Structures are given as structure tokens and as C-alpha cells.
Amino acid sequence: MLILPSRRQVLTGLGAAVGVVGATGVYAFDIEPLHRLIVTRYAPDLPGWKDGPALRIAVLADFHVCEPFMPFDRVAEIVETTNALKPDLILMLGDYPAGEVAWRKLPLAEFAKLADTLRAPLGTYSILGNHDWWDDEHTQVSLGGTPQVRRLLEARGIPVLQNDALRLTKDGKPFWIAGLGDQEPFKGRMEGMDDLPGTLAKLTDEAPTILMAHEPHIFPQVPDRVALTLSGHTHGGQVRLFGRSPAIRRIAGHDLSYGHCTIGGRHLIVSGGFGVSRLPVRFGVPPEIVMVELGRSTPGPAAA
């Protein structure tokens, strides 16, 4: 015998469903993007790092400073948490200004001032992302100018590696950090600013190399010469369900949306970053500081 639910039971079920949807919305629009901050740790066993030093790298990506989604007190919290992790090296992967979702844009000079308080023995280095070009309001970048945020960071002593490479040493062991120009076309250009062959041509010896590339799209083209590629840009899709980011397309048949990815023994780590773009929502991919530990005796990723 079929027993139909009563009117009270139907209304109770609908009310519970509405409550779940409402709570999920509050979490995705407020709690996760604005109040959560995690540290995600990776210790990959890199074939190209056998002669490299033990190294702890803090990776910071996609700030998108603006109100209300990335105010300066939030940036200060990220800086303080990063410093407390005591990394050897800090790498910033671009997209410092806000995108489309900003209710109010914030002055990048103040962001650069906060970035100047990052502390690591080997220094802080950066690259530019697509929004550093697209959302620049002070320079005719399409005419060959320099984005404002690059000038501000470099004035604070934070080098911006634009298709360039720098040789560093720790514990007597050398390694390279290389920074790729942004890959996205902008303001009428048919191509991005990236030059992978030209960047790698600046490596003058066989010391292991870390490549900073804002977008992970380039990774299928990165040669074995690079021990590790670090990227941001995707925000992990901002919504990540059951280990997948439905908003991010596959690249050359590979899911490069988030986390530790490998192709043919080559390694990529994609940070979920901090900010938001297009939609002011995060669900299943909270803002994160990525900590990469190289040269450890027992490798393996872990999240905290």
C-alpha cells in the first residue's frame, strides 16, 4: 500500500532543502572566500631536483585585492601567516589587482607595501598574471608600457621575472628560478607576453630549475629541463566537487585545474590562490598558501 507524505511532512522537507541551499550559499559567498585560509603542503619527489638543495617555498597566487573580497587586512593576514611558516623562498604568481567582481578597487601601492613585509632568507620574487595587464588603469600597456603593479613591486625590492631567470644558492647548492610572461592575449594583441624558449635560454648551467608560469596552460610544452612548474590562475575552479573543477577546461587532454599534476614524469603544482574572479564564490577550494618542500628524504603531499 502506497503511503503518501502528509502536507506537514512535505513542507518540512521543503523547508529543510531551502535551509541547506541557503546555508551552502552563505558558506560559498562568505565563509570560504572571506574567512578561511589553509596551508596546503606538497613534497614531490622530482627527478630534476636530485642535486638541488633542501628548500621550503611559499607560493602565493591570485590576490585580486579589492573590497569586500580581498581587503588589506586580509592581505596582512596572508602575509603574517606566510612569514610564520618560515619559508626559505617566497614566490608570487601574479594577478594582484581585482577583476570583474570588485565592488571597490584598492590602491596597488598599498598592496606592494604589504608585500614588502614578506620575509624569507632567499627573498621574494614574482611574475605577472593576465589581470595585471588587463586591469591596469595607469599605463598604455598595449603600447609597450609596464603595468603599474610591476613598477610598485620592483620599487619595494621584489623582482618581477618577465621571461627571465635568476640563479640562487642554498647550502652551497645552486638552482634557478625562472619567470614566464603572461600567456593570455590582451587589448587587441593576438598573443601573450610569454617566451618559454627565450626564458630557458637564460639558464647558463645545469642547476635544477623552478618555473613560475601564471597560467598552467603552458605545462604540456615545458621540457624536462624544468624540475617543477608552479602556476595559479585557475583558482581551482572556485567550485570544486568530488575532486573535479567543472568550470576549468582540460589542457591537451589533461586536468590541470588544481593541485599536483604530472605529465610524462614532469611535475606541476597549481595553487588555488586567494581571490575570486567573475563570480564572488568559493566552494570546496578555500584560499590557500601553498608550501612546497623539496629535497626531503620522505616525499609526499599533505594538506593542513
N, C-alpha and C positions, 0 to 999 in steps of 0.2 A: 504494500500500500504506500502510495506516494504522499509524503507529508510536506506540505508547503510551509515555508517560514512565515511567521506572523509579521504583521506590519511593524511591530516594535523591533523584531529581530532584523528586518530589512533596514530600518532606519538606523539601528545601532551599527550594523555593518557598514553602511554608507558613511556614517559619522566617523568610524574608525579609519576608513580608507581616506577620507578627507584629512583627518588628523595626520596620518602617515605622510601624505603628499605635502601637507603644509610644513611638517617638521623637516622633511627632506629638503624642501625649498629653503627654509631658514638656514639649514646646515650648509647647503651648496652655495647660497648667495652671501652668507655672513660668516658662519663659524669657520669653515675650512679655509676660504681665501683670505680672511682678515685676521684670524686669531690663532690658527695652527701654524707651527713651524717645526719641522722634523729635521733630523740629520740622517742621511742615507749613506751608508758606508759600502765601499767596494774595495776588494783587494785582489784584482785579477792577476793571474799568472801569465805574464806577457812574454812570448818568445823573444821579442825585440828588446827586452829590458834585462837580459841576463847579466850585462856588465854595468847596469845602471845602479845608482845609489838607493839606499832605503829613503823613501820620500813620502811625505804626507802632504797632499794637495787639497786645499779647499776650493771648490768650484761654485761660483755664484753666477746665476743666469737670469735674465729677463726680469729686471726690477720693475720696469714700467711705472716710474714714480708719478703719482697723481693723487688727488683726493676724490673719493674716500678710500680707494682700493690699495694704495701704497703711499701713505703719508710718511713724513720724515721720521716720526717716532718709530714707525715700523722698520724703516731702513736702519735706524740706530739699533734696534733690537737685533736685526740680522748681523750687523757689524759686531756688536758685542758678543753674540753667540759664536760667531766665526772666530773671533780673537780668543775666546775661551777654549776653543778646540786646539789651539797652539799648532797650527799647520806650519810646515816648512815653507810653503809657497801658496799664494792665492792667485787664482785665475778667474777673471770676469769675462763672460761670454757674450756681452752685448745686449741691446735693447734696453737702454736706460730710460728714455722718455716714454710717456704714456702713449697708448694707441687710441682707438676709436671710443673706448668706454669711459674715458676720463670725464668726470664732472667738472674738475678744475685742474689744469696743468700746473705743475710746480716748477720753480726755477732750478735748472740743472746745475747751476753754480753751487747751490746748497747741497745737492746730491754729491757733487765732486768733493765738497768739503767733508762730508761724512765718509766717503770712500777713502779719503786721505788718512782716516783713523784706523784703517785695517792694518794689522801688524803680522808680519811673517819674516823670518830671518833672510829668506831669499827674495823677498819683495812681493809686490802685487803687479800683475800685468793684465792687459785687457785686449779685447778686439771689439769691433763694431758689429751691430746687427742691422737688420733691414729697417727697423723703426728709427735707428739713429740717423739714417738718411731720409726716410720718408717723412718723418715728423719734425725735421729740422726747420725752424722758423726764422733763423738768423743768417743763413748763408745760402747762396745760389749754388747748392751742391751739384746740380745738373750741369753747371758751367765749370766744374773742376774745383769748387771750393771745398773747404774742410768743415765737416759737421761741428757744431758748437761743442758737443759733449767731448769730442776728441781734444779740442783745444783746452777745455776745462780740466780734463783728467791729466793731460800731459803737463799743464801748469802746476798741478799738485804732485808731480813726480811719479805718475802712474803711466808707464809707456803703453801706447796703443800700437799693437803689431798689425800693420796693414800689409799683407803679403810679405812678411818679414820674419826673421828668425834671430834668436838670441841664445848664445851658449852660456850655460850656468854650470857651476861645480858645487858638489856637496860631498864632504868626506873624501876629497881628492878624486872623485869620480865625475867626469863631465857628462852633461846631457843638454839637449836642445829643447827650447820651446819655440814653436812656430805659430804664427797667427795668420789666418786666411782672411782676405777681404770678403765682404758680404756677397752672397751668391744671387740675391734677388734683383731683378731689373727694377728701375725706379725712374720716375719723371721723364718718360719718353725714351729712356735707354732700352736697348734690345737685350742687354746682358748685364750681369752683375759686376762687382768690383774684384772678384776673386781671380787669382792666378796661382793655381796649385803648382804647376811645373816651375814657375819663377820663384815661388816661395821655397820649394825644396832645393832649388839650385843654390840657395844661400847657405846650405849645410856644407861646411868645409871639411868635415871629418866624419867618421863612422859612429860617433857617440849617439846613444839612443835618443829618440825624438818624440815629443808630445805635440800634437797638432790641435790648435783651437780653431774650430770652424763653427760659426754660429748656427747655420742650418746643417742637419745631418745628411742632406741630400747628396753631398759630395762623397760620402764614405765609400760607396762601391768603386770609386775611382782612386782611392787613396792606396798607394803601394805599400808593400811590406816594409819599406824603409822606415815607416812611421810605426812606432811601438803602440801608441794609443792615440785615438782621436776623441776629443771632448766637444760636445755640442749641446745646444739648448734649443730655443726657437719654438719647439712644439708645445711647450707647457704640459707635456704628457697627454695632450688632447684636451686638457682641462676637465674632461669627464672620462673616467677610466673604469670599465666594468668587466669583471671576470678576467682581468689580466689583459684587456684589449682597450685600445683608444679608438672608438669608431669614427671620430672626426678627422683622423690623420690617415692619409693615403699611404699605400705601400710604395717603397722606392726600389725600382729594379727587382720587384718581386719580394722584397724584404720588409719586415715590420721594423722600422727604425724610429718608432714613436716615442719610446721611453726605455730607460734602463740600460743594462749591459747587453750589447748586441755583438755578434761575431759573424764575419763572412770569410770563409776560407782561412781561418786561423788569425785573421786580423781583428782588432778589438776597437769597439766604440762604446762610449758611455754618454747617454743622452740625459741631461738633467731636466726635471720637471719645472725648475725655476721657481720664481716667487709670484709674479704678477699675473694679470689677466689681459686678454685681448679679444675683441669682437663681442664676447659675452662676459659679463662680470660674475662668472660662476666657476667653482671648482668642486669636483665630487670624485673621490677615490684617488686623487693625486694632490695631496696637500703641499703647500710651499715647502721647499727643501733646500738645505745646504748639502751639497754632495762632498763627501770626504773620500778621496782615493788614496789608498796606501799601496805603494809599490816597493818591491824588494823585501817583502815579508817572507818568512820561512813557511808559513801555512796560509796560502791564499784562500779566498772565498768571499763572496759578497754577503753583506748583512745589513739590515735596516734597523734603526733605533728610533 
